[in-house]
Amino acid sequence: MGTGQSAGSGTDGLRFESFPAGYDPADPAKADQRTARWFDAVNLGFHEDRSNEERFPAQVDGYLRDGRVLTAVYDDGGTEYAWDPAVPVATYATMVNTLNVGGTQLLPTHLVTAVTVRPTHRRRGILRKMITGDLARAKAAGLALAALTASEATIYGRFGFGAATSTAGVELETRGGLGFTAPARGTVAIADPDRLRTLVPEIFRLHLERTFGALGRQHAYAMRAAGEWNGENTEPDRAVRGVLRLDAEGVPDGYAAYKSLGWREEPHTIKVIDLVAASDEAYRELWRYLGSIDLVDRLTFTEAPVEDPLPWMLTDRRRYKVTSVEDVLWLRILDPQAALAARGYFGGGTVVLEIDDPLGLAAGTFLLEVHGGVGTARPAGPGEHAQRPRVRLTAAALGSLYLGAVSARTLAAAGGVQAGEDALAVLDELFTAGPAPYCSTHF
């Protein structure tokens, strides 16, 4: 998701509408015009091909399954030479899914996506109006966190979002096959695409429940794993193959979707599109299968954990190479008390948090107390708890710190956290102890 900035003169004369994706009442085999033109605007904003309207109904179905709310901004007074005024000049969408924050329950999280502003309408406050109103409504609805995946890294910090998880791009040299230190367990089977599509959500649910930092997924992931969709495009991708891992009882507990990049690619390469495991054993066995495919010299995967156990599973870890690390999930605290109480902690301690928030949603001073992995947060008045370690931090820094992917000391060096050594030590004991967060869900 993303947008940019340029010149303009305010939001006066622009019309804002929010609605669910819908079908044409006169022909349910088509998307309604409002939805179809919204898709056109998103494709323009993200430099995608012009829309194939025959594929819109599948996308409408996916959006309705996801519970997405679409927002469109229209300029009804544009020049007569402009593109169809029914095509929005800006777009925005939201949905809710669950995030594993290490607590006893998954945390419902407000997800922001499909943000575009047409270059001709920038610098008019359109994005600010959309996002500030939306975040305020999400907080009023009782949601403690908002999240997004950013196509541009410079936009969302000013709205209180902080980068909170990353994934690694990796390459594995597989000529002659990959060797593993542990013996093979369970079985692996090439998946029937229809069966795989129905199994993907359940396998991912098991992964979500055990993986700190994992985020629930939208309908498109199952369709892509089965090759029925190609990325966000609802055209099929016939090159995709799927494989299932089954445990000792024959229960599926992991899957991978992959495709060859073709014989013209040198070295011969398979791209792993998605790989989800509900256990460490399943993770190892999926890679064992991928590393044994004949006529392949290299595997690539862009969504590996930053702290990946895979090289430690290999007899020759030098076959594993990290080629990139990119942020995935950006978090925005909406309700500090609820968000801090929902998180599971791997250490203990007490600290006072003074949160600066440009939008005022999370601003305030709070006493965070953690005992036995359970946290409670309550407002702290001026002068209260003067003897406790005290931290001043921005809402964006708290979003980055929340899952512990970055230390408080690093954020202090960057300027987002102001605290003494005693307070930084408490923050790192609370937030960075325990497993590294891993989120492979883009939206």
C-alpha positions, 0 to 999 in steps of 0.5 A: 500500500502507499501514496505520495505527495505533490501540489493542490489546494485542499479537500473542498469540492471533493466527495468522500464515500465508503462502501463494501464491494458489490455486484451489479444488481442487474447482473450478479455476474458483474461488479457494480460500477462503483466497485469496478471504478474503485478497482480501476483507481487502485490499479492506476495508483499501483501501476497495474495493468488496466482491469479485466472486468470479467475477473472483478466478480472473483475479486468482489467475492474475496473482498466480501469474505475479508470484510473490507470497507472501501473508501473512494474520493471523487472530484465531480468538478474536474476538467471535461478532458479528465478520465471518467469522473466515476473513477476515484482520485483517491482510494483507501480500504480497511478490514479487521484480522487477528494478530498474535501478540503473545497473549492468551488470545489473538488481538483483533487489529484494524488493517489499512490497505489500498491507499492511493492518491492521484498525482493531480490531487496531492497536497490537498490533505486527502490522505490526512483526512482519510487516515485520521478519521478512519483511525479515530473510528477504529479506536471508537470501535474498540480496536487497540491496534492498527496495522499496514504494509507500506509500499513507501517507507516515508509516509506513515510515520507522521501518522504514528505508525512504526515498522514492527516486523521484517522478513528476509529474502533468501537463496539456497543453492540446491544442486545435488540436493540439500542435506539436513542434520536430522532424519526425515519425518512424516510424509510430503505429497504433491497437493491437489489444488482444490484440496489445498485451497480448502486446507490453507486457511486451517493450516495457517490458523495453526501457524498463527496460533503458535507464531508470535507476530503472525497476522491473519490472512485474507482470502487471496492467499488460499487462491494464490497457493492453489494457483487460481490467482496470480498475486492480487490479479484474479487470473490463474497462474498455471505454473504454481505447484503446491505441496503438503506436509503430513505428520506421523498421523497423516494430518496436514500441518504445512504447505508450500506453493512454488513455481519454476522460473523457466528453463531460460533462467540460469541457474535453474530456479524455483521461486517459493511463493508461500510456505507455512508450517504449524511446527518446526518439523513441518518447516524442515520437511517442506524445505527438505522436499523443495531442496530435493527437486530435480533439475533445479539449482536454486531456491528463492523465498522473499518471506523467510524469518529474519531469525530463520532456523533453516540454516541451522538445519542444513549440513552445509549452512553456506548454501543459505544466503540472505539477499535482503531484509525488508519491513513488513508490518507497521503498527499503530497503537490506538489504545495503549492500555488495551494494547499493552494489556493484550501483549504477552511478555517474556520478562517482568518489570515496571515502567512509566510510559509518556507517549507523544502522539501527533494525532492524540489517539494514544497520547498520555502517561501510563504505568505499565506493570508486568508480572508472570508474563501478564501486563496491566497499564493504567493512566498515571497522573503528573508527579505519580510514580516518580520513583519508577523508571520513566520513558518518553517515546513517540507513538511510532516508536511504541509501534516499533517496540511493541513486538520487540523486533527492535530494542529500546536502546536502538530506538533511543539512538534513533531519537524515538525514545528518551530514557535513562539506562535503567528505563531502557533496561526495563523496556528491553526486558519487557519487549525484546526478551522472547522470540523474534516476531515473524509476519509473512502476511501482506495486505 
